[in-house]
């Protein structure tokens, strides 16, 4: 898979998921924001950004999902941790199941050591305080102590999945901020990133106008006069 343009990744680190969902909506995509998936720790810097590397879980079965399974390096959960490329985001399909964990602190530490960008799951994590302190961006459905084998059997790596009600294909671009996680089809990423950066610059100008007392009509959305004023404003900022 071709590497993502570094300029695209950099732009996506600095635009909000709110802006990105607007840009995707303009392009006809209405279901791109994961529901029930939130940052485990309050984000303090740039967005989580990276291509998706997926893990699919199915319901567990008592004769198969025993603790000894973790010793098998080919078990999909263990294998994905050891094969996900650096800079990618591990995205788990846990079917929204919240009665057991999808990940714990040791596996999360291993992801960090291997240079993974972050982890997203529509299930909870265990060892949540420890994971939050690692500094690796983790977005999930909260905390749950029981082990994942109680409810999950990891079955497939890097296949199309659903997470938080959104389709995720391997290589899709994942962006996470304080609001949550948005999924951008890979082929749209460059265009969406550029448009989102422009939208946020325009909204900075419009917010300034509103703060100064401008009424909504003609300002938001901008009419031709406001657009012309914006273009003039941009030149003063970027001569």
Secondary structure, DSSP 8 states (H G I E B T S, - for coil): -----HHHHHHHTTS-HHHHHHHHHHTT----B-SS-EESS---SS-EEEEEEEEEEEE--TTT--GGGGG-TTSHHHHHHHHS-TT-EEEEE-TT--SSBS--HHHHHHHHHTT--EEEESSBBSSHHHHHHT--EEEES-B--S-GGGTEEEEEESS-EEETTEEE-TT-EEEEETTEEEEE-GGGHHHHHHHHHHHHHHHHHHHHHHHTT--STTTTTT-HHHHHHHHHHHHHH--
